[in-house]
């Protein structure tokens, strides 16, 4: 598949049909600080149920997905890499 992406980051927000991932840049900006990008993924079916049930803000996840029309990014597979301590 040509239209494919893989991104690793921390969950910034979880919404009913999508989640937002915070991904740090690999280089520093002019001020010498690493920027953080927020990328929104849309979910369907079991992926949405699993993310809502097993993940919370701050958890590290890996996402495999694809871009559809109007620059919407859909998650095809979410791997739970680590979780932050439960309070």
N, C-alpha and C positions, 0 to 999 in steps of 0.2 A: 504494500500500500504506500503510495507516495505522500499522502496527506496524513502524517503521523507525527506525534510529539510525545516526549517523555520529560516530565518535570518533577523535581523533588523539592518540597518546601514544608512549611508549617501551616496548619489550618488557621486562618484568620477569622473566618465566620462560616457558620453552617446554616443554610436556609432550607425551606422545604424541597425545592427542586434544584438547588445549586449550592456550591461552596466556593469560598475564596481562599486562595493559597498565597502566603507571603513567601516570596523567593528572593534571597539575597543575590546581589550582583557579584560577579567574579572579579571585578576591578573597582578601584576607588575613583570617586569623582574629583573635581577640582579642589574641593576642601579636604581631601584625604580620607573621606568616609565612604563606606560601602552603602550604596543605595539598596532599597528593598522594593521589589515590584509586587503588585497585587494582581493575581490572575484569577478570573472568574471561570469556573467550570460548571456546566449544566449536567444534570444526572437524570437517568431513567431507570425505572424498575428496581431490581435488587441492589444496584449500586447505591441508590439514594437511601434505601432502608438500612443497609449495612453501615454507611457513613454516619447516619443519624444515631444508630444504636451503639456503635462501637467507638466512635471518635468524639473528641471535644476540642475546643479551641486550644491551640498550642501543640497538638500532636503532629509528629513528623509523618508525612505520607508521600508515596511516590504515585504519580498518575500517568497512565498511558491514555492518550486520547486522539481526537482528530478535530479539525476545524470544518464547520459547515457554513452555510450561507450567512451573510451579515456578520461575519467574524465571531460567531458563537463557537466556543470550544466545548466539546462533549467528552466527558470522561468515559472511557471504555473499561478500564481496569484501575482499581485503587488498591495499592499495597500499603498496609499499616506497618510502618517502619519502627516507630517508637511512640510511647505515650508519655505525657507529663504526669507527675505524681497526682493521684486523686486526692482531693481535699474533703 
